[in-house]
Amino acid sequence: MPTDDINALQKLLDELRAINNLLNKICQLRETNHIMSTVIAETIAITGADQGIISLVEPTRGEELQTVARNSKSQEPNLPYKVSRLISGWILKNKRILKIDDLDCDERFRGLTSEGGRIKSLLGIPMIVRDETLGIMTLVRSAQKGPFDDDLCRLAGILASQSAQILFSAKLIEELSRKNELLEVSRIKLREENQRLRREVGAGYSFENIIGKSPALKNALTLASKFSTSDAAVLITGETGTGKELIARATHFASARKSGPFVVKNCGVKTETLLESELFGHVKGSFTGAIRDKIGLFKEADGGTIFLDEIGDAPLSIQAAILRVIQNGEIRPVGASKTENVNVRVLSATNKDLQKEIKEGNFREDLFYRLSALTVQMPPLRDRKDDIPLLIEHFLQKIRHRRGMEQLSISPAALDILRGYGWPGNVRQLENELERASVICDTSCEIDINHLSPELVASSGAADVQRLPHGQLQKVVERVERDMIVSALKQTRGNILRTAGTLGLTRKGLKNKISRYEIDLENL
């Protein structure tokens, strides 16, 4: 083989070895500063330059962000800023290699000098990635070494191009790390904020904040407070509107699980399939409309408490799945082949007689005994007459604050009617009644008899006494009595026994009056 060919191959081999060595070194680095320092040092050594600079630029703004300069001779001053700026500007504009053999004679840069031959020859190379200029490598030689030849220009271009790819990846990693750090800081702040909000919410649902001083309520609160120290299931019973969810929340926030989630689900407002999906989750494609995986409320409540309201309305198949959670701490999402473990305390509530539901085959006996290990009975409002003024003031204060009605009050006559009413809808009905009355009284700022619901006033006889015409006593009494019976039947949804209790009648006496006044129970 001719000597020239051998020399050419040897030169090519040396170049490849130089490129490989550089890539091996910088591939082990992660920080952009270290990568740039290594690249410029190795390139200076390979090309025989006196000094070199790498400048990182922002492609969208053309602004220099970061510069790493390295001199081959420590006593040599760095490249003058004016020269560096003009060279960089030309390369950014033209996006190609700039080769200057003699700075004193180059027509493109009149006014620049070689500083007495110190920066005689220059080589500027754009570091391009994805058609965007990431940075610029500038190499300088003094007059003593002469200009860069074409082979060195080509080699320097390869080194700059390969280095740019690695530098680009390193910058992405640095940016990702920075964003991850910011994300972690945000996550910590969010967790702390959630904990703070949970503490605030928990304080609002403490047993001490539950309004009432009647013995029946105090007994329920004492039991619930004791139960909060346990992790066993609690069944809260009582009529609709007696505050069962309020007790459940107070129990959770007084327990060791207070920093965990509190999740509420009414078991009587969904179809069986949808309720199962809501409680236990589902996998994609498990049923029509399941377009993605979904976690259930039991999983959402992991580490905390789930409150199952109206548990007596849950279908039997759902009851079996709830039993599995209580017994084994396992759930199976709809369509899933495997079970998942959860750590959840179960609180439940019902206004039904579950013992009766068991006899009728509507409720599982084994689930009942699991749910009712601890039981709290919430008293109806009619058994808490002394609490009614306290509750009224509490609800009026909420309305004052929310609607800006600072002078809102209630007349003694209206208060007497509210105290004497049977409240089949309990505390919830009382709150709704006051909300309605506050809207009707509007600017007068005092709730009076005429602002109360007609059926409520009728049940007390107050309105009819005020309008009692002369000579019509028997007729008015009958009309008032009939209206009271109809109103009470509506409130109890036609329950004869409860209506009789509310009106102070016997069951037989109420039936006689229903027949006498021809009250149609089917069309109340």
C-alpha positions as CSV (number, residue, x, y, z in Angstrom):
1,M,0.0,0.0,0.0
2,P,1.4,3.4,-0.9
3,T,2.8,5.5,1.9
4,D,0.3,8.3,1.2
5,D,-2.6,5.9,1.7
6,I,-1.2,4.6,4.9
7,N,-0.7,8.1,6.2
8,A,-4.3,9.0,5.2
9,L,-5.7,5.9,7.0
10,Q,-3.6,6.6,10.0
11,K,-4.8,10.2,10.1
12,L,-8.4,9.0,9.8
13,L,-7.8,6.5,12.6
14,D,-6.4,9.2,14.8
15,E,-9.4,11.4,14.2
16,L,-11.8,8.6,14.9
17,R,-9.9,7.8,18.1
18,A,-10.0,11.4,19.1
19,I,-13.7,11.6,18.5
20,N,-14.3,8.4,20.4
21,N,-12.2,9.5,23.4
22,L,-14.1,12.7,23.6
23,L,-17.5,11.1,23.5
24,N,-16.5,8.5,26.1
25,K,-15.5,11.3,28.5
26,I,-18.5,13.5,28.1
27,C,-21.0,10.7,28.0
28,Q,-20.1,10.0,31.7
29,L,-20.9,13.6,32.7
30,R,-24.3,15.1,33.7
31,E,-23.8,18.8,34.3
32,T,-23.6,21.0,31.3
33,N,-20.7,23.1,32.8
34,H,-18.5,19.9,33.1
35,I,-19.5,18.8,29.6
36,M,-18.6,22.1,28.0
37,S,-15.3,22.4,29.9
38,T,-14.3,18.9,28.8
39,V,-15.3,19.4,25.2
40,I,-13.4,22.7,24.8
41,A,-10.3,21.3,26.5
42,E,-10.2,18.2,24.3
43,T,-10.9,20.2,21.2
44,I,-8.1,22.6,21.9
45,A,-5.7,19.7,22.4
46,I,-6.8,18.0,19.2
47,T,-6.7,21.0,17.0
48,G,-3.7,22.8,18.5
49,A,-5.7,25.9,19.2
50,D,-4.3,28.5,21.7
51,Q,-7.7,29.1,23.3
52,G,-11.3,28.2,22.8
53,I,-14.8,29.2,23.9
54,I,-18.2,27.6,24.0
55,S,-21.1,29.9,24.3
56,L,-24.6,28.6,24.9
57,V,-27.4,30.7,23.2
58,E,-31.1,30.9,23.4
59,P,-32.3,30.3,19.8
60,T,-35.6,32.2,20.2
61,R,-33.8,35.3,21.5
62,G,-30.3,35.0,20.3
63,E,-29.0,35.9,23.8
64,E,-25.9,34.4,25.2
65,L,-26.7,32.4,28.3
66,Q,-23.5,30.7,29.5
67,T,-19.9,30.7,28.4
68,V,-17.0,28.4,29.2
69,A,-13.6,29.5,28.1
70,R,-10.4,27.6,28.3
71,N,-6.9,28.8,27.3
72,S,-4.1,26.5,26.3
73,K,-1.7,29.0,27.8
74,S,-2.7,30.4,31.2
75,Q,-0.8,33.6,30.7
76,E,-2.8,34.4,27.5
77,P,-5.8,36.8,28.1
78,N,-9.3,35.6,27.1
79,L,-10.7,36.4,23.7
80,P,-11.9,40.1,23.7
81,Y,-15.6,40.5,24.2
82,K,-16.0,42.6,21.0
83,V,-14.4,39.9,18.9
84,S,-16.4,37.1,20.6
85,R,-19.7,39.0,20.1
86,L,-19.1,39.8,16.4
87,I,-18.0,36.2,15.6
88,S,-21.1,34.8,17.5
89,G,-23.4,37.2,15.8
90,W,-22.2,36.2,12.3
91,I,-22.5,32.5,13.0
92,L,-26.0,32.9,14.5
93,K,-27.1,34.7,11.4
94,N,-25.5,32.4,8.8
95,K,-25.7,29.1,10.7
96,R,-22.4,27.7,9.2
97,I,-18.8,27.4,10.0
98,L,-16.7,30.6,10.0
99,K,-13.0,30.3,9.1
100,I,-10.7,33.3,9.4
101,D,-7.1,32.8,8.4
102,D,-6.0,36.4,9.2
103,L,-8.2,38.6,11.3
104,D,-6.3,41.7,10.2
105,C,-7.1,41.2,6.6
106,D,-10.6,39.7,6.7
107,E,-13.1,42.1,4.9
108,R,-16.0,40.8,6.8
109,F,-14.7,42.1,10.1
110,R,-13.1,45.4,9.4
111,G,-12.1,47.2,12.6
112,L,-11.0,44.0,14.3
113,T,-7.3,43.4,14.8
114,S,-5.3,40.3,15.7
115,E,-4.1,42.0,18.9
116,G,-0.5,41.9,17.6
117,G,-0.9,38.4,16.2
118,R,-2.3,36.9,19.4
119,I,-5.7,36.1,17.8
120,K,-4.5,35.8,14.2
121,S,-6.7,32.9,13.1
122,L,-10.2,31.9,14.2
123,L,-12.6,29.0,13.7
124,G,-16.2,29.4,14.7
125,I,-18.5,26.4,14.6
126,P,-22.3,26.4,15.3
127,M,-23.5,23.6,17.6
128,I,-26.8,22.8,15.9
129,V,-29.4,20.3,17.3
130,R,-32.8,19.8,15.5
131,D,-32.2,22.8,13.2
132,E,-31.7,25.1,16.2
133,T,-28.4,26.6,17.2
134,L,-27.6,25.4,20.8
135,G,-24.2,27.0,21.1
136,I,-21.1,28.2,19.3
137,M,-17.6,26.9,19.6
138,T,-14.8,29.4,18.8
139,L,-11.2,28.3,18.4
140,V,-8.3,30.8,18.2
141,R,-4.7,30.5,17.0
142,S,-1.9,33.0,17.2
143,A,0.3,34.0,14.3
144,Q,3.0,31.6,15.5
145,K,0.9,28.5,14.7
146,G,-0.8,29.6,11.5
147,P,-4.3,29.1,10.3
148,F,-6.5,26.0,10.8
149,D,-6.3,23.7,7.8
150,D,-9.4,22.1,6.2
151,D,-8.9,18.8,7.9
152,L,-8.9,20.4,11.3
153,C,-12.0,22.4,10.3
154,R,-13.8,19.2,9.4
155,L,-12.7,17.4,12.6
156,A,-13.6,20.3,14.8
157,G,-17.0,20.4,13.1
158,I,-17.6,16.7,13.8
159,L,-16.5,17.2,17.5
160,A,-18.9,20.2,17.8
161,S,-21.8,18.3,16.2
162,Q,-21.4,15.2,18.3
163,S,-20.9,17.2,21.5
164,A,-23.9,19.3,20.8
165,Q,-26.2,16.2,20.9
166,I,-24.9,15.1,24.3
167,L,-25.0,18.7,25.6
168,F,-28.6,19.0,24.4
169,S,-29.6,15.8,26.3
170,A,-27.7,17.0,29.4
171,K,-29.6,20.4,29.3
172,L,-32.9,18.5,29.0
173,I,-32.0,16.3,32.0
174,E,-31.0,19.4,34.0
175,E,-34.3,21.1,33.1
176,L,-36.2,18.0,34.0
177,S,-34.4,17.7,37.3
178,R,-35.1,21.4,38.1
179,K,-38.8,20.9,37.3
180,N,-38.9,17.7,39.4
181,E,-37.4,19.7,42.3
182,L,-40.0,22.4,41.9
183,L,-42.7,19.7,41.6
184,E,-41.4,18.1,44.8
185,V,-41.4,21.4,46.6
186,S,-45.0,22.1,45.4
187,R,-46.0,18.5,46.4
188,I,-44.6,19.1,49.9
189,K,-46.4,22.5,50.1
190,L,-49.6,20.9,48.9
191,R,-49.4,18.1,51.4
192,E,-48.8,20.6,54.2
193,E,-51.7,22.7,53.0
194,N,-53.9,19.6,52.8
195,Q,-53.0,18.7,56.4
196,R,-53.7,22.3,57.5
197,L,-57.1,22.3,55.8
198,R,-57.9,18.9,57.3
199,R,-57.1,20.2,60.7
200,E,-59.3,23.2,60.1
201,V,-62.1,21.0,58.8
202,G,-61.7,18.6,61.7
203,A,-61.9,21.4,64.2
204,G,-65.2,22.4,62.6
205,Y,-66.6,18.9,63.0
206,S,-65.6,18.3,66.6
207,F,-68.1,16.9,69.0
208,E,-67.9,20.2,71.0
209,N,-69.4,22.1,68.0
210,I,-72.5,19.9,67.7
211,I,-75.4,22.0,68.9
212,G,-77.6,20.7,71.7
213,K,-77.7,20.0,75.4
214,S,-80.6,17.5,75.7
215,P,-79.9,14.3,77.5
216,A,-80.7,12.1,74.5
217,L,-78.2,14.0,72.3
218,K,-75.5,14.1,75.0
219,N,-75.8,10.4,75.4
220,A,-75.3,9.9,71.6
221,L,-72.3,12.2,71.6
222,T,-70.7,10.5,74.6
223,L,-70.9,7.1,72.9
224,A,-69.6,8.4,69.6
225,S,-66.7,10.1,71.3
226,K,-65.7,6.9,73.0
227,F,-66.1,5.0,69.7
228,S,-63.7,7.4,68.0
229,T,-60.8,5.8,69.9
230,S,-61.5,2.5,68.2
231,D,-61.0,1.4,64.7
232,A,-64.1,-0.8,64.6
233,A,-67.2,-0.2,62.4
234,V,-69.9,2.1,63.8
235,L,-73.5,2.0,62.8
236,I,-75.4,5.3,63.3
237,T,-79.2,4.9,63.3
238,G,-81.9,7.5,63.4
239,E,-84.6,9.3,61.4
240,T,-83.7,11.3,58.3
241,G,-82.3,14.7,59.2
242,T,-81.1,13.9,62.7
243,G,-77.5,14.6,62.0
244,K,-76.0,11.1,61.3
245,E,-73.4,12.4,58.9
246,L,-72.4,15.1,61.3
247,I,-71.7,12.4,64.0
248,A,-69.8,10.4,61.4
249,R,-67.5,13.3,60.6
250,A,-66.9,14.1,64.2
251,T,-66.1,10.5,64.9
252,H,-63.5,10.5,62.0
253,F,-61.9,13.8,63.0
254,A,-61.5,12.7,66.6
255,S,-59.9,9.4,65.6
256,A,-56.3,8.4,64.8
257,R,-57.3,8.5,61.1
258,K,-58.1,12.2,61.2
259,S,-55.2,13.1,58.8
260,G,-56.6,10.6,56.3
261,P,-59.4,11.1,53.8
262,F,-63.1,11.1,54.8
263,V,-65.3,9.8,52.0
264,V,-69.1,9.9,51.9
265,K,-71.4,7.8,49.8
266,N,-75.2,7.5,49.8
267,C,-75.9,3.8,49.0
268,G,-79.5,4.5,47.9
269,V,-79.1,6.8,44.9
270,K,-77.4,4.7,42.2
271,T,-78.2,1.6,40.2
272,E,-76.5,-1.6,41.4
273,T,-73.8,-1.5,38.7
274,L,-73.0,2.2,39.1
275,L,-72.9,1.9,42.9
276,E,-70.5,-1.1,42.6
277,S,-68.3,0.9,40.3
278,E,-68.4,4.0,42.5
279,L,-67.5,2.0,45.6
280,F,-64.9,-0.4,44.3
281,G,-63.8,1.1,41.0
282,H,-63.7,-0.6,37.6
283,V,-61.3,-1.6,34.8
284,K,-61.5,-0.3,31.3
285,G,-64.1,-2.1,29.2
286,S,-65.7,-3.9,32.1
287,F,-69.1,-2.5,31.1
288,T,-70.6,-0.1,28.6
289,G,-69.2,3.4,29.2
290,A,-66.1,2.2,31.1
291,I,-63.7,3.9,28.8
292,R,-60.9,4.0,31.3
293,D,-59.8,2.5,34.6
294,K,-61.3,4.2,37.7
295,I,-60.5,3.9,41.3
296,G,-63.4,3.4,43.7
297,L,-64.3,5.3,46.9
298,F,-62.9,2.6,49.1
299,K,-59.5,3.0,47.5
300,E,-59.9,6.7,47.7
301,A,-60.6,6.4,51.4
302,D,-57.5,4.2,52.0
303,G,-55.8,5.2,55.2
304,G,-59.0,7.1,56.3
305,T,-62.7,6.6,56.8
306,I,-65.6,5.8,54.5
307,F,-69.2,6.8,55.5
308,L,-71.9,4.7,53.9
309,D,-75.1,6.6,54.3
310,E,-78.5,4.8,53.8
311,I,-76.7,1.4,54.1
312,G,-80.0,-0.3,54.3
313,D,-80.7,0.6,50.7
314,A,-77.6,-1.2,49.4
315,P,-78.3,-4.2,47.1
316,L,-77.5,-7.6,48.5
317,S,-74.6,-8.1,46.0
318,I,-73.0,-4.8,47.2
319,Q,-73.6,-5.9,50.8
320,A,-71.5,-9.0,50.2
321,A,-68.6,-6.9,48.7
322,I,-68.8,-4.5,51.7
323,L,-68.6,-7.4,54.1
324,R,-65.4,-8.6,52.3
325,V,-63.8,-5.2,52.9
326,I,-64.6,-5.2,56.6
327,Q,-63.5,-8.8,57.1
328,N,-60.4,-9.0,54.9
329,G,-59.6,-5.4,53.8
330,E,-60.0,-6.4,50.2
331,I,-61.8,-4.9,47.2
332,R,-62.3,-6.2,43.7
333,P,-62.9,-3.5,41.0
334,V,-65.6,-4.3,38.5
335,G,-64.1,-6.4,35.7
336,A,-60.8,-7.0,37.6
337,S,-59.3,-10.5,38.1
338,K,-57.4,-9.7,41.3
339,T,-58.3,-8.1,44.6
340,E,-56.6,-5.1,46.1
341,N,-55.9,-4.4,49.7
342,V,-57.3,-1.3,51.5
343,N,-57.0,0.0,55.0
344,V,-60.4,1.7,55.7
345,R,-62.6,2.3,58.7
346,V,-66.3,1.8,57.8
347,L,-68.9,4.1,59.4
348,S,-72.5,3.6,58.2
349,A,-75.9,5.0,58.8
350,T,-79.5,4.1,58.2
351,N,-83.1,5.3,59.0
352,K,-84.4,1.7,58.5
353,D,-85.0,-1.0,61.0
354,L,-82.3,-3.4,59.8
355,Q,-83.5,-6.2,62.0
356,K,-86.8,-6.1,60.1
357,E,-84.9,-5.8,56.8
358,I,-83.0,-9.0,57.7
359,K,-86.3,-10.9,58.4
360,E,-87.7,-9.8,55.1
361,G,-84.5,-10.9,53.3
362,N,-83.4,-7.4,52.3
363,F,-80.3,-7.2,54.4
364,R,-77.5,-9.6,55.3
365,E,-77.4,-10.7,58.9
366,D,-73.6,-11.2,58.9
367,L,-73.0,-7.7,57.5
368,F,-75.4,-6.3,60.1
369,Y,-73.4,-7.8,63.0
370,R,-70.1,-6.5,61.4
371,L,-71.5,-3.0,60.9
372,S,-73.2,-2.7,64.3
373,A,-70.3,-3.7,66.5
374,L,-70.7,-0.2,67.9
375,T,-74.0,1.6,67.5
376,V,-75.1,5.2,68.0
377,Q,-78.8,6.1,68.1
378,M,-79.5,9.7,67.0
379,P,-82.6,11.1,68.8
380,P,-85.3,12.8,66.7
381,L,-85.8,16.6,67.1
382,R,-89.2,16.1,68.7
383,D,-87.3,14.5,71.7
384,R,-85.0,17.5,71.9
385,K,-87.4,20.3,72.4
386,D,-85.0,22.2,74.6
387,D,-82.4,22.2,71.7
388,I,-84.7,23.9,69.2
389,P,-84.0,27.5,70.3
390,L,-80.2,26.7,70.3
391,L,-80.5,25.3,66.8
392,I,-82.6,28.2,65.6
393,E,-80.0,30.7,66.8
394,H,-77.2,28.7,65.2
395,F,-78.9,28.6,61.8
396,L,-79.9,32.2,62.0
397,Q,-76.3,33.1,62.7
398,K,-75.2,31.2,59.6
399,I,-77.8,33.0,57.5
400,R,-76.8,36.4,58.9
401,H,-73.2,35.8,58.0
402,R,-73.9,34.4,54.5
403,R,-76.5,36.9,53.4
404,G,-75.4,39.9,55.3
405,M,-78.6,40.1,57.4
406,E,-77.0,41.2,60.6
407,Q,-80.4,42.2,62.3
408,L,-82.2,38.9,61.4
409,S,-84.2,37.6,64.3
410,I,-87.4,35.7,65.1
411,S,-90.5,36.8,66.9
412,P,-91.6,35.0,70.1
413,A,-94.8,33.9,68.4
414,A,-92.9,32.3,65.5
415,L,-90.5,30.7,68.0
416,D,-93.3,29.2,69.9
417,I,-94.7,27.6,66.7
418,L,-91.3,26.2,65.8
419,R,-90.8,24.8,69.3
420,G,-94.2,23.1,69.3
421,Y,-93.9,21.5,65.9
422,G,-93.2,17.8,65.6
423,W,-90.4,18.1,62.9
424,P,-90.8,14.8,61.1
425,G,-87.9,16.0,58.9
426,N,-85.9,16.8,62.1
427,V,-82.9,19.2,62.1
428,R,-82.6,19.3,58.4
429,Q,-86.3,20.4,58.0
430,L,-85.8,23.1,60.7
431,E,-82.8,24.5,58.8
432,N,-84.7,24.5,55.5
433,E,-87.7,26.2,57.2
434,L,-85.5,29.0,58.6
435,E,-83.8,29.5,55.2
436,R,-87.1,29.8,53.5
437,A,-88.5,32.2,56.1
438,S,-85.4,34.4,55.9
439,V,-85.9,34.8,52.2
440,I,-89.6,35.6,52.6
441,C,-89.2,38.1,55.4
442,D,-86.4,39.9,53.4
443,T,-86.1,43.5,54.5
444,S,-88.2,43.2,57.7
445,C,-85.3,41.2,59.3
446,E,-87.7,39.5,61.8
447,I,-89.2,36.1,61.0
448,D,-92.8,36.1,62.1
449,I,-95.7,33.7,61.8
450,N,-96.7,34.9,58.3
451,H,-93.2,34.0,57.1
452,L,-93.4,30.4,58.1
453,S,-94.7,27.5,55.9
454,P,-98.5,27.4,55.8
455,E,-98.6,23.7,56.7
456,L,-96.3,24.3,59.7
457,V,-98.5,27.2,60.9
458,A,-101.6,25.2,60.3
459,S,-100.3,22.4,62.4
460,S,-100.2,24.8,65.3
461,G,-103.6,26.4,64.6
462,A,-102.1,29.9,64.9
463,A,-103.1,31.1,61.5
464,D,-106.6,30.0,61.7
465,V,-107.1,31.5,65.1
466,Q,-106.0,34.8,63.8
467,R,-108.5,34.6,60.9
468,L,-111.3,33.0,62.9
469,P,-114.6,34.5,61.6
470,H,-117.6,35.0,63.9
471,G,-120.1,32.2,64.1
472,Q,-117.8,29.7,62.2
473,L,-116.0,28.1,65.1
474,Q,-116.9,24.5,64.3
475,K,-116.2,24.8,60.7
476,V,-112.8,26.4,61.2
477,V,-111.9,23.8,63.8
478,E,-112.7,21.0,61.4
479,R,-110.7,22.7,58.6
480,V,-107.7,23.2,60.9
481,E,-107.9,19.7,62.1
482,R,-108.0,18.3,58.6
483,D,-105.1,20.5,57.4
484,M,-103.0,19.4,60.4
485,I,-103.7,15.7,59.7
486,V,-102.9,16.1,56.0
487,S,-99.7,18.0,56.7
488,A,-98.5,15.5,59.3
489,L,-99.3,12.6,56.9
490,K,-97.2,14.3,54.2
491,Q,-94.3,14.8,56.5
492,T,-94.3,11.1,57.5
493,R,-95.0,9.9,54.0
494,G,-98.3,8.3,55.1
495,N,-97.0,6.5,58.1
496,I,-100.1,6.2,60.3
497,L,-98.2,5.3,63.5
498,R,-95.7,8.1,63.3
499,T,-98.5,10.6,62.3
500,A,-100.6,9.6,65.3
501,G,-97.6,10.1,67.6
502,T,-96.9,13.5,66.1
503,L,-100.5,14.6,66.6
504,G,-100.9,13.1,70.0
505,L,-103.6,10.7,68.8
506,T,-104.1,6.9,69.0
507,R,-103.8,4.9,65.8
508,K,-107.5,4.1,65.9
509,G,-108.4,7.8,66.5
510,L,-106.3,9.0,63.6
511,K,-107.9,6.4,61.3
512,N,-111.4,7.5,62.3
513,K,-110.5,11.2,61.5
514,I,-109.0,10.2,58.1
515,S,-112.2,8.4,57.3
516,R,-114.3,11.3,58.6
517,Y,-112.5,14.0,56.6
518,E,-112.3,11.7,53.5
519,I,-108.5,12.0,53.3
520,D,-107.1,10.1,50.3
521,L,-103.8,8.5,51.5
522,E,-102.9,7.5,47.9
523,N,-102.9,11.1,46.7
524,L,-101.3,13.1,49.5
